[in-house]
């Protein structure tokens, strides 16, 4: 049955694909956008637009009027910010969405968080209930965690909100900050990527973008209020990841290990320059320290409760390489 659905972050890597999928499935989608100039990739007969941001209360309430569901994907996910942008967008912005949804009587909300809030895998793959054992590495992680705590308060007061926590997302889509893994795939198959972080044995979890889209929709349909669901894929070390890319790309290039000490020093210099001159850093010490840990993830809860399915890494990378080549990206 067709629904009226409000979505934030619709111009992003995941958000655009989700909006198009929901519209293709026959739903009326209302997309919050900051500028009409950003809508060229969102043209669909069942997608309409409301211009504004997470702090435009009237626009939010107008956009949600008559909506059955809200997907909140908008976030600030940069490496660094010179002010309180992480808190303002990721915490205050989320509260505005939940308040507007309550005001308009929206029945269900799905909020996109990140697997990073749970932390690295110290004692084996993490799950939704794993207690974090190390401090947060980035403001993005910490503000997303605080946002989840605030969401629990809304759920306690009767709102139906479900949280999804994707891991490292990759696949066809804009080669932006949110799709950095695909940028890496592209650079490697073109022979332009030369380094491997640390000893190459740091484990990450890589999830194909279509799985994340389906995970959002399944969380809306089957998710329990107040619960979080890890939307992951396959675990792989950097060596394993590059071996898969090389096998599919057809050429194996030599990679040089980049000692973490060197990366850490580089990150400190970048952070100093950012704080002194306001120039966006390529990486910060916090991001470098993530390489010291394994980030293995279990998606068993999403699989058993939501019906979530995982595309194997090899198939997902194959799809991604095929898309890069076919579109000459």
C-alpha positions as CSV (number, residue, x, y, z in Angstrom):
1,X,0.0,0.0,0.0
2,X,1.3,3.4,-1.0
3,X,2.6,5.6,1.9
4,X,3.6,9.3,2.2
5,X,7.2,9.3,3.4
6,X,9.4,12.2,4.5
7,X,13.2,11.8,4.1
8,X,16.2,13.9,5.1
9,X,19.7,13.5,3.6
10,X,18.1,12.7,0.3
11,X,21.0,14.2,-1.7
12,X,23.6,12.0,0.0
13,X,25.0,8.7,-1.1
14,X,22.5,6.5,0.8
15,X,19.7,9.0,1.0
16,X,19.3,9.4,-2.8
17,X,19.2,5.7,-3.4
18,X,16.7,5.2,-0.6
19,X,14.4,8.0,-1.9
20,X,14.4,6.6,-5.4
21,X,13.7,3.1,-4.2
22,X,10.8,4.2,-2.0
23,X,9.4,6.2,-5.0
24,X,9.9,3.3,-7.4
25,X,7.9,1.1,-4.9
26,X,4.9,3.4,-5.4
27,X,5.3,5.7,-2.3
28,X,4.9,9.5,-2.3
29,X,8.3,10.8,-1.1
30,X,8.8,14.2,0.3
31,X,12.5,15.1,0.4
32,X,14.0,17.9,2.5
33,X,16.6,19.7,0.5
34,X,18.7,22.7,1.2
35,X,18.7,24.0,-2.4
36,X,16.6,23.1,-5.5
37,X,19.9,23.1,-7.4
38,X,20.7,19.8,-5.7
39,X,17.7,17.9,-7.0
40,X,18.8,17.0,-10.5
41,X,19.6,13.4,-9.5
42,X,16.3,13.1,-7.6
43,X,13.8,13.6,-10.4
44,X,10.9,11.2,-10.1
45,X,7.2,11.7,-10.5
46,X,6.6,10.6,-6.9
47,X,9.3,12.7,-5.3
48,X,8.4,16.3,-4.2
49,X,10.7,18.7,-2.4
50,X,10.6,20.9,0.7
51,X,13.3,23.5,0.8
52,X,15.0,24.0,4.2
53,X,17.3,22.4,6.7
54,X,17.1,20.5,10.0
55,X,16.4,23.8,11.8
56,X,13.7,25.1,9.5
57,X,10.8,24.1,11.8
58,X,8.0,25.3,9.5
59,X,9.5,23.4,6.6
60,X,9.9,20.2,8.6
61,X,6.3,20.3,9.9
62,X,5.0,21.2,6.4
63,X,7.0,18.4,4.8
64,X,5.8,15.8,7.4
65,X,2.2,16.8,7.2
66,X,0.2,13.7,6.3
67,X,3.3,11.5,6.4
68,X,3.2,7.9,7.7
69,X,6.9,7.5,8.0
70,X,10.1,9.5,8.4
71,X,13.7,8.5,7.4
72,X,16.3,10.7,9.0
73,X,19.6,10.3,7.2
74,X,21.0,13.8,7.2
75,X,24.2,14.2,9.3
76,X,27.5,16.0,9.5
77,X,30.1,13.3,8.8
78,X,33.2,15.3,8.0
79,X,36.7,14.6,9.3
80,X,36.8,17.9,11.3
81,X,34.8,21.1,12.0
82,X,36.1,24.3,13.5
83,X,33.0,24.9,15.7
84,X,30.1,22.9,17.2
85,X,28.8,21.7,13.8
86,X,28.9,18.0,14.8
87,X,26.7,18.6,17.9
88,X,24.4,21.1,16.2
89,X,23.6,18.9,13.2
90,X,23.9,15.3,14.7
91,X,22.2,16.0,18.0
92,X,20.1,19.2,17.8
93,X,19.1,18.5,14.2
94,X,17.9,15.0,15.1
95,X,15.8,16.3,18.1
96,X,14.2,18.8,15.7
97,X,13.2,15.9,13.4
98,X,11.7,13.9,16.2
99,X,9.8,16.9,17.6
100,X,8.4,17.7,14.2
101,X,7.4,14.1,13.6
102,X,5.6,14.0,17.0
103,X,3.9,17.3,16.2
104,X,2.6,15.8,12.9
105,X,1.6,12.5,14.3
106,X,4.1,10.4,12.2
107,X,3.7,6.8,13.2
108,X,7.3,5.5,12.5
109,X,10.8,6.9,12.2
110,X,14.1,5.4,11.2
111,X,17.2,7.2,12.2
112,X,20.6,6.5,10.5
113,X,23.5,6.3,13.0
114,X,26.8,4.5,12.5
115,X,28.4,1.2,13.6
116,X,31.2,3.5,14.9
117,X,29.2,4.3,18.0
118,X,29.7,0.7,19.3
119,X,33.5,0.8,19.0
120,X,36.1,-1.6,17.9
121,X,36.0,-5.4,18.2
122,X,38.1,-6.0,21.3
123,X,36.7,-9.5,22.2
124,X,35.4,-10.6,18.9
125,X,32.9,-9.2,16.5
126,X,30.7,-6.5,18.1
127,X,26.9,-6.6,18.2
128,X,24.2,-4.1,19.2
129,X,24.7,-4.8,22.9
130,X,28.5,-4.8,23.0
131,X,29.7,-2.3,25.6
132,X,32.2,0.2,24.3
133,X,35.6,-0.4,25.8
134,X,37.6,2.5,24.4
135,X,37.0,6.3,24.1
136,X,35.5,7.8,21.0
137,X,37.9,8.5,18.2
138,X,36.0,11.3,16.5
139,X,33.3,13.9,17.2
140,X,31.2,12.2,14.6
141,X,31.1,9.0,16.7
142,X,30.5,10.7,20.0
143,X,27.7,13.0,18.7
144,X,26.0,10.1,17.0
145,X,26.2,8.2,20.3
146,X,24.7,11.1,22.2
147,X,22.0,11.3,19.6
148,X,21.1,7.7,20.2
149,X,20.7,8.3,23.9
150,X,18.3,11.2,23.2
151,X,16.3,9.0,20.8
152,X,15.8,6.5,23.7
153,X,14.1,9.3,25.6
154,X,11.6,9.9,22.8
155,X,10.9,6.2,22.6
156,X,10.3,6.1,26.4
157,X,7.7,8.8,25.8
158,X,5.8,6.8,23.2
159,X,7.4,7.5,19.8
160,X,8.3,4.6,17.5
161,X,11.9,5.2,16.5
162,X,14.3,2.6,15.2
163,X,18.0,3.2,14.8
164,X,20.2,1.6,12.0
165,X,24.0,1.5,12.2
166,X,25.7,0.9,8.9
167,X,29.4,-0.1,8.7
168,X,31.7,1.0,5.8
169,X,29.3,1.5,2.9
170,X,30.5,1.1,-0.7
171,X,29.0,0.7,-4.1
172,X,27.7,2.7,-7.1
173,X,27.1,6.4,-6.2
174,X,28.8,9.8,-5.9
175,X,32.4,9.5,-4.9
176,X,32.1,11.7,-1.8
177,X,33.2,11.4,1.9
178,X,30.4,8.9,2.6
179,X,31.5,6.7,-0.3
180,X,35.3,6.7,0.4
181,X,35.6,2.9,-0.1
182,X,34.5,3.2,-3.7
183,X,36.9,6.0,-4.2
184,X,39.6,3.7,-3.0
185,X,38.4,0.9,-5.3
186,X,38.6,3.3,-8.3
187,X,42.0,4.6,-7.4
188,X,43.4,1.1,-7.0
189,X,42.1,-0.3,-10.3
190,X,43.6,2.7,-12.0
191,X,47.0,2.1,-10.3
192,X,46.8,5.3,-8.4
193,X,46.6,3.9,-4.8
194,X,50.0,3.0,-3.4
195,X,49.7,2.6,0.4
196,X,48.2,0.2,3.0
197,X,47.6,1.5,6.5
198,X,49.8,0.1,9.2
199,X,50.5,-3.6,8.9
200,X,47.4,-4.1,6.7
201,X,45.9,-6.5,9.2
202,X,43.3,-4.0,10.6
203,X,39.9,-5.5,10.0
204,X,37.0,-3.5,8.7
205,X,33.4,-4.5,7.8
206,X,32.3,-3.6,4.3
207,X,28.6,-3.3,3.4
208,X,27.2,-3.0,-0.1
209,X,25.0,0.1,-0.5
210,X,21.9,-1.8,-1.7
211,X,21.9,-3.9,1.4
212,X,21.9,-0.7,3.5
213,X,18.9,0.6,1.5
214,X,17.0,-2.6,2.1
215,X,18.1,-2.6,5.7
216,X,16.5,0.8,6.2
217,X,13.2,-0.3,4.6
218,X,13.2,-3.5,6.7
219,X,13.9,-1.6,9.9
220,X,10.9,0.6,9.2
221,X,8.7,-2.4,8.5
222,X,10.0,-4.9,11.2
223,X,12.2,-3.0,13.6
224,X,11.3,-2.7,17.3
225,X,11.0,0.8,18.8
226,X,14.1,1.9,20.6
227,X,16.3,-0.9,19.1
228,X,19.4,-0.4,17.1
229,X,20.3,-2.7,14.2
230,X,23.8,-3.1,12.7
231,X,23.7,-3.2,8.9
232,X,27.0,-4.8,8.0
233,X,28.5,-6.9,5.3
234,X,31.7,-9.0,5.3
235,X,34.8,-8.5,7.5
236,X,38.1,-8.1,5.7
237,X,41.6,-7.0,6.5
238,X,43.1,-4.3,4.2
239,X,45.2,-7.1,2.5
240,X,42.0,-9.1,1.9
241,X,40.1,-6.1,0.6
242,X,42.9,-5.2,-1.9
243,X,43.2,-8.8,-3.0
244,X,39.5,-8.9,-3.9
245,X,39.8,-5.6,-5.7
246,X,42.9,-6.8,-7.6
247,X,41.3,-10.1,-8.5
248,X,38.2,-8.3,-10.0
249,X,40.1,-5.3,-11.4
250,X,42.5,-7.7,-13.3
251,X,45.8,-6.2,-12.0
252,X,47.6,-6.5,-8.7
253,X,49.6,-3.4,-7.8
254,X,52.4,-3.3,-5.3
255,X,51.3,-1.5,-2.0
256,X,53.6,0.1,0.5
257,X,53.0,-0.2,4.2
258,X,52.4,3.2,5.8
259,X,53.6,3.0,9.5
260,X,50.9,4.3,11.8
261,X,53.5,6.5,13.5
262,X,54.0,8.4,10.3
263,X,50.2,8.6,9.7
264,X,49.7,9.9,13.3
265,X,52.4,12.6,12.8
266,X,50.8,13.6,9.5
267,X,47.4,13.7,11.2
268,X,48.7,15.9,14.0
269,X,50.1,18.4,11.4
270,X,46.9,18.4,9.5
271,X,44.9,19.0,12.7
272,X,47.2,21.9,13.7
273,X,46.8,23.5,10.3
274,X,43.1,23.1,10.4
275,X,42.8,24.7,13.9
276,X,45.2,27.5,13.0
277,X,44.0,28.4,9.5
278,X,40.6,26.7,9.2
279,X,41.7,24.4,6.4
280,X,39.9,21.1,6.2
281,X,42.3,18.3,7.1
282,X,42.7,15.1,5.1
283,X,42.9,13.1,8.3
284,X,43.1,13.6,12.1
285,X,44.9,11.7,14.9
286,X,41.6,10.2,16.0
287,X,40.9,8.7,12.6
288,X,44.5,7.3,12.5
289,X,44.0,5.6,15.9
290,X,41.1,3.7,14.4
291,X,43.6,1.7,12.4
292,X,45.0,0.2,15.6
293,X,41.9,-1.8,16.1
294,X,39.8,-4.5,14.4
295,X,36.3,-3.5,13.4
296,X,34.6,-6.9,13.0
297,X,30.8,-6.7,13.1
298,X,27.9,-9.2,13.5
299,X,24.7,-8.4,11.6
300,X,22.9,-11.4,13.1
301,X,20.2,-9.3,14.9
302,X,19.2,-7.5,11.7
303,X,19.2,-10.8,9.8
304,X,17.0,-12.6,12.4
305,X,14.6,-9.8,13.3
306,X,14.4,-7.7,10.1
307,X,15.1,-10.3,7.4
308,X,18.3,-8.4,6.4
309,X,20.6,-10.1,3.8
310,X,24.2,-9.5,3.1
311,X,25.8,-9.3,-0.4
312,X,29.2,-11.1,-0.3
313,X,32.2,-8.7,-0.5
314,X,33.4,-10.3,-3.8
315,X,30.0,-9.8,-5.5
316,X,29.7,-6.2,-4.1
317,X,33.1,-5.2,-5.4
318,X,32.4,-6.9,-8.7
319,X,29.2,-4.8,-9.0
320,X,31.1,-1.7,-8.1
321,X,33.9,-2.2,-10.5
322,X,31.4,-3.0,-13.3
323,X,29.6,0.3,-12.6
324,X,32.8,2.3,-12.5
325,X,33.9,0.9,-15.9
326,X,30.4,1.1,-17.5
327,X,29.9,4.7,-16.5
328,X,33.6,5.8,-17.0
329,X,33.5,7.3,-13.5
